[in-house]
């Protein structure tokens, strides 16, 4: 019987997605929403002008803005480019390196209920993303 990929052998690099769409701090929220919808992704690493990871924005962050309680009244909020990514992103972002053991990444995602973790190099530049779907692929490999 061969060892399971989730028993310390595999690293994040073995399962992460390397085609990563990212957002800039100053991107508008409508622009970001449209890019996420077009690419069919739910999480974007947020980078600064030096291309270093500074946050994460998710479709959930954008959907919760669909209504705001203003002065006791719930008013519809129009998702436009007036608000910027830096105003709603999660920061500081949790992240892992390509050499992080897959089990450690799974523990982080599970403990915090994240949908994805950015994967960064030593300079905090995004080199990939590890999503719950990527972990499901790894689990499937364990089964068969």
DOZA-512995 format. One line per 5 residues: number of its first residue (from 1); their letters; for each residue x, z, y of N, C-alpha, C. Coordinates in nm, 4 decimals. Layout:
<atoms>
NUM = a = X/Z/Y/X/Z/Y/X/Z/Y | ...
</atoms>
This chain:
<atoms>
1 = xxxxx = 0.0848/0.0000/-0.1178/0.0000/0.0000/0.0000/0.0892/0.0000/0.1239 | 0.0649/-0.0938/0.2154/0.1463/-0.1023/0.3363/0.0986/0.0001/0.4396 | 0.1888/0.0462/0.5258/0.1505/0.1442/0.6268/0.0527/0.0848/0.7274 | -0.0308/0.1696/0.7802/-0.1293/0.1291/0.8803/-0.0614/0.1047/1.0139 | -0.1085/0.0041/1.0923/-0.0503/-0.0185/1.2233/-0.0690/0.1000/1.3172
6 = xxxxx = -0.1637/0.1851/1.2886/-0.1893/0.2983/1.3777/-0.1159/0.4244/1.3339 | -0.0171/0.4110/1.2504/0.0607/0.5272/1.2096/0.2010/0.5247/1.2680 | 0.2108/0.4889/1.3952/0.3369/0.4991/1.4644/0.4265/0.3774/1.4591 | 0.3939/0.2811/1.3752/0.4782/0.1616/1.3649/0.4576/0.0686/1.4828 | 0.3341/0.0490/1.5213/0.3043/-0.0495/1.6245/0.3141/0.0096/1.7636
11 = xxxxx = 0.3482/-0.0756/1.8543/0.3615/-0.0401/1.9948/0.2546/-0.1147/2.0739 | 0.2334/-0.0697/2.1953/0.1368/-0.1345/2.2827/0.1654/-0.2842/2.2921 | 0.2918/-0.3214/2.3003/0.3294/-0.4627/2.3141/0.2733/-0.5497/2.2017 | 0.2488/-0.4910/2.0851/0.1991/-0.5665/1.9709/0.0518/-0.6029/1.9829 | -0.0219/-0.5354/2.0714/-0.1664/-0.5528/2.0789/-0.2188/-0.5812/2.2192
16 = xxxxx = -0.1380/-0.5635/2.3218/-0.1849/-0.5813/2.4596/-0.2132/-0.7285/2.4891 | -0.2965/-0.7494/2.5886/-0.3206/-0.8837/2.6409/-0.2190/-0.9079/2.7516 | -0.1551/-1.0228/2.7481/-0.0515/-1.0504/2.8482/-0.1014/-1.1391/2.9618 | -0.2149/-1.2004/2.9448/-0.2746/-1.2796/3.0530/-0.3613/-1.1828/3.1342 | -0.3052/-1.1353/3.2458/-0.3710/-1.0297/3.3216/-0.4065/-1.0786/3.4611
21 = xxxxx = -0.5315/-1.0647/3.4943/-0.5796/-1.0903/3.6289/-0.5675/-0.9587/3.7045 | -0.5232/-0.9644/3.8285/-0.5120/-0.8409/3.9068/-0.5777/-0.8592/4.0423 | -0.5975/-0.7481/4.1103/-0.6527/-0.7478/4.2460/-0.5482/-0.6896/4.3396 | -0.5562/-0.7293/4.4651/-0.4712/-0.6725/4.5691/-0.5501/-0.5656/4.6421 | -0.4805/-0.4701/4.6989/-0.5447/-0.3610/4.7738/-0.6444/-0.4107/4.8777
26 = xxxxx = -0.6128/-0.5210/4.9428/-0.6958/-0.5676/5.0545/-0.7995/-0.6722/5.0150 | -0.8121/-0.7009/4.8858/-0.9161/-0.7941/4.8423/-1.0528/-0.7355/4.8709 | -1.1460/-0.8202/4.9095/-1.2836/-0.7765/4.9314/-1.3544/-0.7505/4.7996 | -1.4565/-0.6654/4.8044/-1.5265/-0.6293/4.6813/-1.6069/-0.7444/4.6229 | -1.6701/-0.8268/4.7068/-1.7455/-0.9416/4.6542/-1.6492/-1.0394/4.5863
31 = xxxxx = -1.5381/-1.0653/4.6526/-1.4360/-1.1533/4.5973/-1.3887/-1.1010/4.4617 | -1.3664/-0.9718/4.4530/-1.3189/-0.9098/4.3297/-1.4248/-0.9177/4.2210 | -1.5487/-0.8879/4.2561/-1.6596/-0.8962/4.1610/-1.6710/-1.0371/4.1043 | -1.6650/-1.1363/4.1921/-1.6780/-1.2752/4.1485/-1.5630/-1.3152/4.0560 | -1.4419/-1.2737/4.0873/-1.3267/-1.3053/4.0032/-1.3405/-1.2404/3.8657
36 = xxxxx = -1.3874/-1.1160/3.8632/-1.4047/-1.0471/3.7353/-1.5115/-1.1165/3.6514 | -1.6222/-1.1538/3.7153/-1.7308/-1.2201/3.6431/-1.6855/-1.3555/3.5892 | -1.6145/-1.4308/3.6701/-1.5674/-1.5622/3.6276/-1.4710/-1.5521/3.5095 | -1.3833/-1.4523/3.5130/-1.2852/-1.4341/3.4053/-1.3411/-1.3539/3.2884 | -1.4620/-1.3002/3.3042/-1.5266/-1.2176/3.2019/-1.4401/-1.0985/3.1624
41 = xxxxx = -1.3917/-1.0258/3.2653/-1.3157/-0.9033/3.2430/-1.3860/-0.7880/3.3132 | -1.3603/-0.6681/3.2655/-1.4249/-0.5501/3.3222/-1.3297/-0.4593/3.3980 | -1.1996/-0.4852/3.3904/-1.0996/-0.4010/3.4561/-0.9914/-0.4878/3.5174 | -0.9509/-0.4515/3.6376/-0.8399/-0.5204/3.7022/-0.7380/-0.4185/3.7490 | -0.6118/-0.4361/3.7126/-0.5081/-0.3564/3.7753/-0.5031/-0.3950/3.9239
46 = xxxxx = -0.4766/-0.2979/4.0090/-0.4646/-0.3243/4.1524/-0.3170/-0.3120/4.1886 | -0.2676/-0.4154/4.2549/-0.1267/-0.4172/4.2912/-0.1104/-0.4199/4.4425 | 0.0048/-0.3734/4.4876/0.0372/-0.3778/4.6298/0.1158/-0.5051/4.6600 | 0.1653/-0.5164/4.7812/0.2375/-0.6377/4.8212/0.3706/-0.6544/4.7486 | 0.4225/-0.5477/4.6890/0.5457/-0.5570/4.6099/0.5148/-0.5827/4.4616
51 = xxxxx = 0.3860/-0.6078/4.4334/0.3362/-0.6356/4.2991/0.3503/-0.5175/4.2042 | 0.3477/-0.3967/4.2605/0.3517/-0.2752/4.1788/0.2103/-0.2199/4.1618 | 0.1866/-0.1616/4.0465/0.0569/-0.1029/4.0154/0.0284/0.0157/4.1063 | -0.0883/0.0139/4.1714/-0.1282/0.1257/4.2575/-0.2679/0.1779/4.2247 | -0.3410/0.1076/4.1389/-0.4754/0.1512/4.1052/-0.5371/0.0626/3.9988
56 = xxxxx = -0.6619/0.0942/3.9668/-0.7423/0.0145/3.8741/-0.8825/0.0090/3.9311 | -0.9437/-0.1072/3.9222/-1.0840/-0.1192/3.9621/-1.1609/-0.1755/3.8433 | -1.2787/-0.1222/3.8208/-1.3599/-0.1660/3.7073/-1.4939/-0.2180/3.7565 | -1.5613/-0.2898/3.6686/-1.6951/-0.3350/3.7035/-1.7863/-0.2150/3.7286 | -1.7587/-0.1049/3.6636/-1.8379/0.0166/3.6848/-1.8214/0.0686/3.8278
61 = xxxxx = -1.6972/0.0618/3.8800/-1.6738/0.1020/4.0192/-1.7585/0.0183/4.1137 | -1.7709/-0.1092/4.0850/-1.8461/-0.1988/4.1715/-1.9964/-0.1845/4.1502 | -2.0393/-0.1641/4.0272/-2.1829/-0.1490/4.0004/-2.2399/-0.0212/4.0592 | -2.1598/0.0844/4.0656/-2.2140/0.2100/4.1197/-2.2394/0.1994/4.2690 | -2.1842/0.0964/4.3324/-2.2103/0.0726/4.4738/-2.3403/-0.0032/4.4966
66 = xxxxx = -2.4127/-0.0335/4.3897/-2.5346/-0.1126/4.4046/-2.6413/-0.0386/4.4848 | -2.6325/0.0936/4.4891/-2.7212/0.1675/4.5796/-2.6462/0.2898/4.6298 | -2.6670/0.3196/4.7547/-2.6033/0.4339/4.8186/-2.7105/0.5246/4.8736 | -2.6842/0.6529/4.8737/-2.7772/0.7481/4.9327/-2.7313/0.7727/5.0757 | -2.7999/0.7137/5.1681/-2.7642/0.7277/5.3090/-2.8695/0.8129/5.3792
71 = xxxxx = -2.8311/0.9327/5.4188/-2.9227/1.0196/5.4915/-3.0488/1.0528/5.4155 | -3.0362/1.0694/5.2849/-3.1537/1.1041/5.2054/-3.2330/0.9845/5.1581 | -3.1974/0.8677/5.2017/-3.2670/0.7480/5.1584/-3.1739/0.6645/5.0722 | -3.2284/0.6080/4.9685/-3.1498/0.5158/4.8871/-3.1660/0.3774/4.9473 | -3.0585/0.3245/4.9988/-3.0600/0.1914/5.0585/-2.9799/0.0971/4.9704
76 = xxxxx = -3.0313/-0.0224/4.9563/-2.9580/-0.1225/4.8790/-2.8269/-0.1525/4.9503 | -2.7237/-0.1654/4.8743/-2.5916/-0.1946/4.9293/-2.5569/-0.3371/4.8935 | -2.5206/-0.4128/4.9904/-2.4804/-0.5505/4.9642/-2.3314/-0.5533/4.9370 | -2.2994/-0.5971/4.8200/-2.1588/-0.6071/4.7811/-2.0983/-0.7265/4.8541 | -2.0245/-0.6968/4.9589/-1.9613/-0.8043/5.0348/-1.8127/-0.7743/5.0497
81 = xxxxx = -1.7455/-0.8493/5.1308/-1.6016/-0.8327/5.1454/-1.5629/-0.7375/5.2581 | -1.6622/-0.6689/5.3168/-1.6319/-0.5712/5.4213/-1.5536/-0.4538/5.3628 | -1.5995/-0.4041/5.2487/-1.5253/-0.2987/5.1796/-1.4129/-0.3622/5.0991 | -1.3010/-0.2925/5.0920/-1.1838/-0.3436/5.0230/-1.1599/-0.2665/4.8931 | -1.0883/-0.3285/4.8031/-1.0570/-0.2703/4.6728/-0.9970/-0.1308/4.6884
86 = xxxxx = -0.9063/-0.1129/4.7837/-0.8396/0.0161/4.8002/-0.9365/0.1290/4.8316 | -1.0575/0.0969/4.8773/-1.1552/0.1993/4.9115/-1.2331/0.2508/4.7913 | -1.2322/0.1783/4.6816/-1.3121/0.2208/4.5656/-1.2337/0.2288/4.4347 | -1.1083/0.1851/4.4353/-1.0293/0.1846/4.3115/-0.9979/0.3267/4.2654 | -0.9643/0.3390/4.1401/-0.9161/0.4654/4.0848/-0.7653/0.4707/4.1050
91 = xxxxx = -0.7197/0.5803/4.1621/-0.5770/0.5945/4.1900/-0.5417/0.7423/4.1894 | -0.4282/0.7807/4.1394/-0.3271/0.6973/4.0761/-0.3746/0.6551/3.9371 | -0.3336/0.5377/3.8946/-0.3822/0.4876/3.7661/-0.3018/0.5395/3.6480 | -0.3720/0.5675/3.5408/-0.3023/0.5934/3.4144/-0.2452/0.4601/3.3687 | -0.1313/0.4637/3.3039/-0.0701/0.3412/3.2541/0.0240/0.3752/3.1404
96 = xxxxx = 0.0634/0.2732/3.0681/0.1581/0.2873/2.9579/0.2632/0.1776/2.9692 | 0.3678/0.1901/2.8900/0.4710/0.0866/2.8852/0.4493/0.0039/2.7582 | 0.5124/-0.1110/2.7496/0.4998/-0.1905/2.6270/0.5509/-0.1170/2.5034 | 0.6443/-0.0239/2.5209/0.7021/0.0484/2.4073/0.6257/0.1754/2.3697 | 0.5197/0.2061/2.4407/0.4388/0.3236/2.4066/0.3791/0.3044/2.2675
101 = xxxxx = 0.3886/0.4058/2.1810/0.3229/0.3953/2.0502/0.1723/0.3741/2.0681 | 0.1159/0.2893/1.9853/-0.0258/0.2568/1.9961/-0.1129/0.3813/1.9833 | -0.0730/0.4732/1.8971/-0.1506/0.5969/1.8809/-0.1550/0.6779/2.0103 | -0.0459/0.6790/2.0860/-0.0427/0.7514/2.2131/-0.1368/0.6855/2.3143 | -0.1360/0.5538/2.3204/-0.2265/0.4821/2.4108/-0.3718/0.5073/2.3719
106 = xxxxx = -0.3992/0.5073/2.2423/-0.5340/0.5357/2.1935/-0.5776/0.6757/2.2349 | -0.4882/0.7720/2.2266/-0.5210/0.9092/2.2665/-0.5549/0.9167/2.4150 | -0.4815/0.8442/2.4988/-0.5086/0.8442/2.6431/-0.6445/0.7812/2.6717 | -0.6688/0.6662/2.6114/-0.7969/0.5982/2.6323/-0.9123/0.6852/2.5839 | -0.8960/0.7467/2.4673/-1.0028/0.8309/2.4126/-1.0268/0.9576/2.4925
111 = xxxxx = -0.9201/1.0227/2.5346/-0.9340/1.1489/2.6075/-1.0025/1.1312/2.7421 | -0.9783/1.0170/2.8061/-1.0319/0.9960/2.9405/-1.1464/0.8955/2.9439 | -1.1786/0.8401/2.8274/-1.2860/0.7414/2.8157/-1.2612/0.6187/2.9021 | -1.1351/0.5769/2.9085/-1.0990/0.4555/2.9806/-1.1398/0.3342/2.8983 | -1.1679/0.2256/2.9663/-1.1959/0.1005/2.8981/-1.0707/0.0174/2.8788
116 = xxxxx = -0.9666/0.0492/2.9574/-0.8418/-0.0264/2.9494/-0.7309/0.0501/3.0190 | -0.6095/0.0198/2.9805/-0.4901/0.0780/3.0433/-0.3960/-0.0338/3.0856 | -0.3531/-0.0333/3.2117/-0.2498/-0.1289/3.2506/-0.1196/-0.0975/3.1770 | -0.0454/-0.2009/3.1471/0.0853/-0.1888/3.0830/0.1877/-0.2348/3.1868 | 0.2839/-0.1473/3.2162/0.3798/-0.1769/3.3225/0.5230/-0.1695/3.2717
121 = xxxxx = 0.6121/-0.2389/3.3438/0.7543/-0.2312/3.3143/0.8159/-0.1136/3.3904 | 0.9450/-0.1012/3.3872/1.0135/0.0109/3.4526/0.9971/0.0112/3.6046 | 0.9612/-0.1025/3.6627/0.9416/-0.1125/3.8073/0.7959/-0.1008/3.8485 | 0.7102/-0.0589/3.7562/0.5659/-0.0470/3.7760/0.4978/-0.1807/3.8022 | 0.5587/-0.2890/3.7560/0.4962/-0.4205/3.7643/0.4134/-0.4427/3.6378
126 = xxxxx = 0.2932/-0.4939/3.6548/0.2011/-0.5124/3.5428/0.2493/-0.6268/3.4539 | 0.2641/-0.5958/3.3253/0.3054/-0.6964/3.2273/0.1978/-0.7206/3.1218 | 0.0920/-0.6417/3.1259/-0.0162/-0.6576/3.0296/-0.1254/-0.5571/3.0555 | -0.2266/-0.5634/2.9706/-0.3349/-0.4655/2.9754/-0.3783/-0.4398/2.8311 | -0.4043/-0.3153/2.8008/-0.4508/-0.2762/2.6671/-0.5945/-0.2295/2.6819
131 = xxxxx = -0.6853/-0.3038/2.6239/-0.8269/-0.2711/2.6365/-0.8799/-0.2092/2.5072 | -0.9994/-0.1568/2.5171/-1.0653/-0.1041/2.3978/-1.0818/-0.2145/2.2937 | -1.1032/-0.3377/2.3379/-1.1147/-0.4506/2.2453/-0.9833/-0.4741/2.1722 | -0.8718/-0.4591/2.2432/-0.7415/-0.4735/2.1786/-0.7235/-0.3670/2.0707 | -0.7693/-0.2466/2.0997/-0.7596/-0.1393/2.0006/-0.8505/-0.1658/1.8813
136 = xxxxx = -0.9638/-0.2267/1.9050/-1.0510/-0.2637/1.7931/-0.9844/-0.3689/1.7042 | -0.9124/-0.4620/1.7644/-0.8369/-0.5592/1.6846/-0.7341/-0.4901/1.5971 | -0.6649/-0.3909/1.6542/-0.5651/-0.3172/1.5767/-0.6311/-0.2401/1.4631 | -0.7450/-0.1794/1.4912/-0.8174/-0.1056/1.3875/-0.8633/-0.2000/1.2760 | -0.9102/-0.3175/1.3144/-0.9521/-0.4159/1.2143/-0.8342/-0.4530/1.1237
141 = xxxx = -0.7169/-0.4658/1.1835/-0.5966/-0.4980/1.1043/-0.5661/-0.3853/1.0042 | -0.5972/-0.2615/1.0438/-0.5767/-0.1482/0.9519/-0.6661/-0.1589/0.8302 | -0.7846/-0.2128/0.8514/-0.8826/-0.2190/0.7434/-0.8564/-0.3314/0.6443 | -0.7812/-0.4294/0.6888/-0.7722/-0.5350/0.5924/-0.6662/-0.6313/0.6100
</atoms>
